Amino acid sequence: MISVGGVAIGNFKKDFSLDGEVLPVEFVTMNCVEKQLYQLYFPHEGKTIRIHMQRDQNGDFKIMGDKVCPARYLPLEAEFDAAIKNY
């Protein structure tokens, strides 16, 4: 983990609720200097999948490649965005 201007940029884990189940998500930063791109890892159908979230021109983190991310997780995009911003 690296501290830039007093703000720690690093990896973290957070649980989310989806259809009454707990979804544990690991957020892995791809840029140690600023919050820009994260890989998210979580269980799906007995495997661990990875999706990417990238900061857009408005400063919001969006799921990249919605065809890569299973549709059931797309509604969590705003919660994932908030988790990154609040970390």
Protein Blocks (a to p, Z undefined) as FASTA:
>chain_A
ZZeehiacddddddddeehiacddddddfbfkbcfbacddddeehiacdddddddfkopa
cdehjllpcfklmmmmmmmmmmmmmZZ
